[in-house]
């Protein structure tokens, strides 16, 4: 099943940036870069292309530039939040728990 995503990074002062996209191939890791200056957080909701929530998805957000990654598990509603993210391009991935 394919899906869409909206990635948004926000710092404690409300400064933010975002990127939208679509997952085109199932079983293939999609790499998305989100450029952000300053430490901050990212939050979102993991869904399938049909809008169905992906509960308990494993979400990894980080920087290969600084080799810093944060891992969290989305809630039953598909929502996640990752804090203390480094400056620069970020990579996001989400894996269905099933």
Order of alpha helices (4+ residues) and beta strands (2+ residues): beta-beta-beta-beta-beta-beta-beta-beta
